[in-house]
Amino acid sequence: MPSTSAASTSQQKLPDYTRFLSAIVKLRPDSPIRALFPAEAIPGMLSLLAGKPNASTFPFESVSLQLKPAPGSSQGEKLVIQGEDLNSALQYGNTSGIPRFNKTLVDIQSSVHRRPIVYSTQTNAAGEEIKVPDWAISLGVGSQDLLSKTLECLLNPGDSVLVEDPVYAGVLPCMVSLQANVVPVASDDQGVTPQRLRQILSQWSTDPATSSKPFPKCLYTTPTGANPSGTSASEERKRQILSVVREFDILLLEDDAYFYLNFQGLGEDAVTRTRQKSYFHLDAEDTSKHASGRVLRFDSFSKILSGGMRLGFMTAHPTFISAVDKTTSSSNLQTPGLTQAVVLSILEHWGLHGFLQHCDRVATFYKERRDVFEGTAQRIIGTNGGKQTAIAKWVTPTAGMFLWLKLRLPPSTEGADDEGDSYPVIFEKAKKAGVLAVPGVAFMAGGKTTCYVRTSFSIVDEADFEEAFRRLRGVVEQAWTERGLSLPA
């Protein structure tokens, strides 16, 4: 895969992002051993450094991969990892990933997000001038691993963090365990609303609900095919959100696991097709007015290669990469090398164009399933062309694998003035009826009552779509009947 990262140099003085780091990560020292790992690659260096097992004792001669046939081909390609590449993959390695793999990911980010690395000249503690990149990459055991470590590196107990509402359920346990003050920000069909974000931040010191809390350090958002809502932010929406983030001097955590499952522009050339600009891309615009580095981006191979391989990567300012690497080096040391080597061999075999073609094939698969799934939902739980009373409504997802249903439910309790509680309907009645989904409360900061439910169309057999929705409709109608009420027209 050809290199596309640039070695341009800027004299701009970058802001000190260490002010966002938590007390615990500031106290955490570098690993005295791992800090010297890169020096082992210096020609002529004799390393007595680490207690690495001798590669001659590894029982593996080679690892072979048989890829599925590409479209138009009757036979898949066979890839073999062996020799020094295999020994390196099986050995203790750099915390930030196998150097060649890390470089390949840098090239992908530079190309896909049209953001080459820019270097600035700075003076280190010894008075020496050094060149510092405006962003770097590190590997993790899935993006969830990197997100958890990043939150630990940013949040002290009691610190405030803003999250879109609803929010990906996977980050809430980490935030709660860090004793963070989690503040939801209202969303619409494009995700986080800039009006509400600005209102919360501008009124922070005067609102009784927040005035005694530390000012937020960051906003967490999933801008493409959001889990659970399925919403995607337009470029204009992202510019509006980023403008508020800059104005109030906070960070933005861009969790974009479904970036490559965007349905827009499918059918065009995989490299040049229409893709929404990421926050990471927009972060580098207008750097004469706004220094880059506010956006911490998280990508995952789980949705496009394999969930079980547990491989993700983080792209951010070196301050945050260094902090996360410190956390990794003191916990699980590194991302499994063999997993990295497998993906590296595939990416080098495909090249950038082949990789993006594969991603588009995966996106097309989910788009076609979305169309069938949503069409079935319209017939069974929707209005079916005006022929029946709908028991749910939703926003059509333009990426990802979820339909976020707003169920029409009776009030949660008799006399209550709310839209109902999906938890007993889904967790109890639906499960008993033989259909599983996730009650919306799992995605609500603070566990507030909601009538929403997340449904996924990723793996259920298309032949079962209709029956699943029939069972769901049945339990919603049952909820009304048990309350002695009729489903409103």
C-alpha atoms as one frame of an Amber mdcrd trajectory, in Angstrom:
protein
   0.000   0.000   0.000   1.701   3.239  -1.122   2.493   5.909   1.408   0.327
   9.034   1.269   1.329  10.711   4.525   3.169  13.984   4.112   6.242  15.150
   5.975   5.379  18.826   5.772   6.477  20.996   8.656   4.651  23.821  10.397
   6.060  26.393  12.791   2.659  26.768  14.480   2.805  26.407  18.243   0.392
  23.669  19.241  -1.777  23.937  22.348  -0.831  22.017  25.463  -3.331  19.168
  25.451  -1.855  17.654  28.621  -4.311  19.856  30.530  -7.070  17.416  29.550
  -5.317  14.377  31.030  -6.448  12.736  34.252  -4.357  12.716  37.406  -3.825
   8.963  37.250  -2.285   8.989  33.768  -0.040  11.932  34.670   1.319   9.860
  37.558   1.788   6.754  35.411   5.448   6.458  34.333   6.656   5.187  30.983
   7.563   1.532  30.891  11.354   1.511  31.376  11.632  -1.499  29.071   9.021
  -0.733  26.411  10.251   2.831  26.019  13.479   1.362  24.601  11.847  -1.180
  22.249  12.122   1.094  19.160  15.869   1.432  19.714  16.273  -2.293  19.029
  15.654  -1.535  15.346  18.703   0.769  15.115  21.314  -0.900  12.828  24.193
  -2.359  14.831  22.340  -2.173  18.153  23.040  -5.086  20.517  19.997  -5.595
  22.734  20.232  -7.128  26.186  17.004  -5.326  27.008  13.906  -7.464  27.349
  13.152 -10.969  28.505  11.665 -11.924  25.154  11.278 -15.641  24.447  13.647
 -16.899  21.763  11.775 -17.255  18.459  13.479 -20.605  17.795  11.299 -22.081
  20.546   8.019 -21.077  18.882   6.313 -24.192  17.440   4.871 -22.341  14.440
   6.439 -22.688  10.977   3.876 -20.575   9.111   0.298 -19.336   9.220  -1.809
 -19.681   6.076  -4.928 -17.672   5.229  -7.395 -18.670   2.541  -9.444 -15.685
   1.415 -12.900 -16.063  -0.060 -13.065 -15.625  -3.860 -13.377 -12.020  -4.958
 -16.358 -11.085  -7.171 -15.793 -12.470 -10.658 -13.281 -15.050  -9.433 -13.831
 -18.740  -8.750 -10.898 -19.183  -6.399  -9.760 -17.288  -3.335  -6.212 -16.158
  -2.694  -3.917 -17.922  -0.244  -1.715 -15.747   1.968   1.161 -17.090   4.049
   2.796 -15.447   7.069   6.224 -16.915   7.767   9.851 -16.186   8.510  10.709
 -12.928  10.226   7.185 -11.562   9.696   5.769 -14.460  11.704   8.480 -14.301
  14.372   7.797 -10.587  14.813   4.059 -11.213  15.087   4.564 -13.901  17.742
   7.003 -11.815  19.782   6.539  -9.033  22.315   6.319  -5.879  20.223   5.719
  -2.160  20.223   2.781  -0.995  22.305   1.481   1.107  19.408   1.540  -1.864
  17.038   3.811  -3.607  14.545   5.594  -0.640  12.894   4.748  -1.713   9.341
   1.105  -2.216  10.286   0.961   1.115  12.086   2.415   2.788   8.989  -0.167
   1.086   6.772  -2.949   2.468   8.963  -1.385   5.928   8.809  -1.507   5.697
   5.004  -5.162   4.621   5.094  -6.163   7.486   7.368  -4.205   9.976   5.268
  -5.944   8.804   2.079  -9.481   8.149   3.273  -9.751  11.265   5.442  -7.544
  13.382   3.179  -5.388  14.426   6.085  -1.619  13.965   5.729   0.532  14.247
   8.831   1.910  17.724   9.459   4.982  18.175  11.650   5.659  21.129  13.912
   9.064  22.104  15.278   9.212  22.146  19.068  11.912  22.307  21.730  12.186
  19.393  24.162  13.258  19.448  27.818  16.932  19.160  26.788  16.645  22.277
  24.612  16.803  20.276  21.378  14.560  21.069  18.427  12.369  18.113  17.491
   9.662  17.547  14.902   6.296  16.507  16.341   3.465  15.058  14.196  -0.006
  16.530  14.558  -1.465  13.025  14.813  -0.438   9.433  15.340  -2.006   5.973
  15.617  -2.101   3.236  18.219  -3.649  -0.221  18.184  -6.091  -1.765  20.627
  -8.005  -4.964  21.301 -10.982  -3.494  19.474 -11.978   0.158  19.592 -13.828
  -0.573  22.856 -10.455  -1.233  24.493  -9.091   2.070  23.235 -12.205   3.991
  24.237 -12.065   2.653  27.785  -8.385   3.515  28.112  -8.938   6.976  26.651
 -11.712   7.730  29.127  -9.431   6.603  31.949  -6.742   8.940  30.604  -9.137
  11.904  30.505 -11.526  11.622  33.429 -10.899  12.126  37.127 -13.659  11.123
  39.566 -16.424  13.718  39.260 -15.265  15.055  35.879 -18.016  15.818  33.381
 -18.426  14.161  29.997 -21.080  14.940  27.383 -22.703  12.079  25.459 -25.261
  11.969  22.700 -28.699  10.820  23.806 -29.171   7.912  23.194 -25.574   6.769
  23.640 -23.700   3.573  22.761 -24.234   1.363  25.795 -20.664   0.032  25.752
 -19.112   3.261  27.043 -21.506   3.864  29.937 -20.073   1.235  32.349 -16.587
   2.724  31.975 -17.857   6.240  32.587 -19.822   5.107  35.628 -16.874   3.176
  37.073 -14.709   6.285  36.669 -17.354   8.157  38.692 -17.858  10.618  35.862
 -20.713  13.096  35.679 -22.383  11.873  32.462 -24.522  14.558  30.786 -26.770
  13.554  27.861 -27.174  15.918  24.899 -30.411  15.698  22.916 -30.206  14.204
  19.420 -32.346  14.314  16.297 -32.229  12.487  12.948 -28.594  13.632  12.495
 -27.349  12.854  15.970 -26.217  15.464  18.511 -28.010  18.796  18.110 -25.683
  21.820  18.120 -28.369  24.035  19.711 -28.673  21.840  22.776 -24.905  21.340
  22.999 -24.344  25.088  22.964 -27.121  25.654  25.506 -25.657  23.161  27.967
 -22.135  24.566  27.693 -23.095  28.253  27.722 -25.360  27.804  30.761 -23.084
  25.407  32.633 -22.072  27.824  35.371 -25.591  29.227  35.872 -27.761  26.121
  35.577 -28.383  24.722  39.095 -28.124  21.186  37.719 -24.538  21.718  36.524
 -23.099  24.814  38.236 -21.438  22.781  40.995 -19.915  20.266  38.548 -16.572
  20.541  36.716 -16.888  21.954  33.193 -17.013  19.127  30.586 -13.759  17.867
  29.135 -15.185  16.143  26.088 -18.151  15.161  23.934 -18.587  11.504  22.938
 -20.446  10.804  19.684 -20.969   8.043  17.093 -21.523  10.078  13.915 -22.116
   7.334  11.314 -24.914   4.773  11.617 -25.003   5.475  15.335 -25.466   2.615
  17.756 -28.344   2.481  18.674 -30.199   5.227  16.765 -28.859   4.540  13.251
 -28.510   8.280  12.631 -25.679   9.851  10.631 -24.457  13.428  10.898 -24.185
  15.458   7.712 -21.040  17.440   6.952 -22.834  20.657   7.864 -23.979  19.190
  11.192 -20.423  18.122  11.980 -19.126  21.594  11.210 -21.717  23.055  13.587
 -20.816  20.640  16.383 -17.078  21.138  15.879 -17.572  24.899  15.992 -19.179
  24.610  19.430 -16.465  22.213  20.607 -13.776  24.715  19.585 -15.607  27.677
  21.081 -15.897  26.048  24.500 -12.433  24.420  24.413 -13.409  20.768  24.843
 -12.410  17.553  23.059 -14.499  15.424  20.713 -14.342  11.616  20.828 -15.367
  10.328  17.385 -16.359   6.668  17.718 -16.861   5.739  14.058 -17.124   1.945
  13.994 -19.694   2.107  11.164 -17.836   4.625   8.975 -17.228   2.027   6.269
 -20.851   0.838   6.431 -22.119   4.135   5.017 -24.679   3.490   2.259 -24.259
   6.831   0.464 -22.555   6.658  -2.917 -22.452   2.865  -3.119 -21.914   1.776
  -6.710 -19.397   4.551  -7.368 -15.642   3.903  -7.415 -14.643   2.664  -3.972
 -11.843   5.211  -3.570 -13.557   8.312  -4.948 -17.195   7.642  -3.947 -19.082
  10.099  -1.823 -18.276   9.769   1.866 -19.166  12.203   4.598 -16.117  14.059
   5.848 -15.173  12.814   9.283 -14.641  15.012  12.321 -10.993  13.966  12.047
 -10.873  15.440   8.541 -12.684  18.649   9.524 -10.434  19.092  12.576  -7.547
  20.017  10.254  -9.449  22.726   8.377  -8.881  26.400   9.174  -5.764  25.639
  11.216  -4.746  29.271  10.858  -7.677  30.001  13.189  -8.023  26.746  15.101
  -5.219  24.361  16.014  -5.934  20.747  15.161  -5.875  18.014  17.791  -9.316
  18.254  19.415 -10.693  15.173  17.684  -9.785  11.711  18.975 -10.943   9.182
  16.380 -11.701   5.482  16.945 -11.944   2.938  14.101 -12.665  -0.766  14.172
 -12.075  -3.784  11.947 -14.882  -5.641  13.742 -17.675  -4.712  11.319 -15.659
  -5.069   8.112 -13.265  -7.999   8.728 -14.138  -9.878  11.915 -15.585  -9.072
  15.311 -13.716 -11.889  17.017 -10.292 -10.692  15.879 -10.704  -7.786  18.346
  -8.697  -5.189  16.487  -9.241  -1.445  16.460  -7.125   1.670  16.124  -7.102
   5.171  17.527  -6.019   8.276  15.636  -5.264  11.347  17.740  -2.772  13.983
  18.810   0.436  12.368  20.160  -0.388  13.627  23.664  -3.390  11.295  23.816
  -1.709   8.437  21.948   1.155   8.524  24.442  -1.254   8.512  27.388  -3.178
   5.514  26.035   0.044   3.677  25.221   1.177   4.151  28.820  -2.078   2.590
  29.950  -1.688  -0.318  27.536   1.930  -0.951  28.507   0.916  -1.235  32.157
  -2.092  -3.485  31.532  -2.086  -5.829  28.527   1.288  -4.671  27.074   0.182
  -4.683  23.433  -2.435  -5.762  20.907  -1.923  -9.433  19.875   0.757  -9.483
  17.196  -0.635 -12.408  15.208  -3.954 -10.618  14.750  -2.074  -7.566  13.504
  -0.021  -9.689  11.108  -3.141 -11.328   9.668  -4.795  -7.997   8.921  -1.543
  -6.498   7.663  -1.083  -9.340   5.174  -4.641  -8.835   3.896  -4.267  -5.063
   3.563  -0.924  -5.376   1.763  -2.460  -7.963  -0.559  -5.517  -5.845  -1.330
  -3.945  -2.391  -1.378  -6.063   0.644  -0.538  -8.406   0.210  -3.511  -9.007
  -3.463  -2.754  -9.626  -2.709   0.916 -12.203  -0.039   0.086 -13.831  -2.320
  -2.492 -14.217  -4.947   0.218 -15.719  -2.361   2.582 -18.206  -1.328  -0.097
 -19.246  -4.944  -0.642 -19.902  -5.249   3.094 -21.833  -1.957   3.098 -23.902
  -3.118   0.123 -24.747  -6.330   1.984 -26.109  -4.356   4.954 -27.916  -1.829
   2.759 -29.797  -4.626   1.014 -30.702  -6.180   4.366 -31.804  -2.801   5.689
 -34.136  -2.375   2.720 -35.803  -5.750   3.302 -35.887  -5.343   7.078 -37.410
  -1.863   6.933 -39.871  -2.890   4.239 -41.044  -5.749   6.435 -41.299  -3.395
   9.413 -43.483  -1.037   7.395 -45.869  -3.892   6.586 -46.064  -5.407  10.059
 -45.486  -2.699  12.654 -45.869   0.393  10.459 -48.987   1.708   8.753 -48.689
  -0.714   5.808 -49.713   2.028   3.413 -52.459   3.342   5.682 -54.115  -0.037
   6.139 -53.382  -0.379   9.860 -52.384   1.490  12.997 -48.617   1.698  13.405
 -47.125   0.481  16.683 -43.728   2.050  15.989 -41.897   4.714  14.012 -38.223
   5.211  13.208 -35.599   7.099  11.221 -34.315   5.238   8.160 -30.616   4.486
   8.831 -28.145   5.518   6.119 -25.361   3.386   7.612 -24.841   0.607  10.126
 -27.076  -2.284  11.126 -29.770  -0.998  13.488 -33.385   0.130  13.404 -34.143
   2.264  16.484 -37.865   1.863  17.069 -40.021   4.291  18.986 -42.788   2.010
  20.203 -46.321   3.243  20.803 -46.837   2.096  24.371 -49.287   2.901  27.163
 -47.920   5.163  29.946 -45.414   3.380  32.180 -47.837   3.540  35.110 -51.508
   4.392  35.350 -51.946   8.144  35.219 -48.324   8.805  34.224 -47.628  11.428
  31.584 -44.953   9.647  29.533 -44.566   7.614  26.357 -44.250   4.274  28.110
 -41.442   1.987  29.187 -40.092  -0.526  26.675 -38.158  -2.490  29.301 -40.956
  -4.776  30.614 -42.395  -5.129  27.118 -39.094  -6.174  25.531 -37.201  -7.828
  28.375 -40.161  -9.799  29.667 -43.035 -10.077  27.185 -41.054 -10.122  23.945
 -38.543 -12.645  25.269 -41.420 -14.877  26.358 -42.957 -14.487  22.895 -39.707
 -15.610  21.277 -38.175 -12.398  19.964 -35.141 -10.594  21.393 -34.186  -6.923
  21.135 -32.485  -4.401  23.421 -34.691  -2.166  25.608 -33.857   1.483  25.079
 -32.998   2.065  28.739 -29.605   0.389  28.073 -28.644   3.409  25.948 -29.868
   6.142  28.277 -27.398   7.922  30.558 -28.812   7.596  34.068 -31.134   4.784
  33.038 -34.169   6.967  32.352 -37.420   5.372  31.188 -37.909   5.275  27.420
 -40.274   3.776  24.877 -37.453   3.023  22.411 -36.004  -0.371  21.489 -32.975
  -1.297  19.367 -33.396  -3.951  16.694 -30.547  -5.294  14.564 -30.831  -6.665
  11.032 -27.233  -7.899  10.797 -27.522 -11.662  11.347 -31.178 -12.683  11.691
 -32.359 -14.782   8.729 -34.348 -12.706   6.244 -36.972 -15.449   6.239 -37.584
 -14.649   9.930 -38.011 -10.876   9.562 -41.776 -11.070   9.230 -42.359 -13.410
  12.155 -40.062 -11.357  14.412 -42.082  -8.212  13.727 -45.382 -10.071  14.151
 -44.284 -11.201  17.597 -43.143  -7.675  18.450 -46.456  -6.210  17.334 -48.270
  -8.814  19.394 -46.544  -7.899  22.649 -47.102  -4.169  22.123 -50.824  -4.771
  21.539 -50.813  -7.038  24.597 -49.367  -4.204  26.707 -52.352  -2.013  25.806
 -54.875  -4.808  26.403 -53.469  -5.614  29.857 -54.003  -2.001  30.843 -57.608
  -2.160  29.659 -56.851   0.317  26.879 -57.119   0.290  23.114 -54.211   1.134
  20.826 -54.865   4.729  19.722 -55.566   5.237  16.036
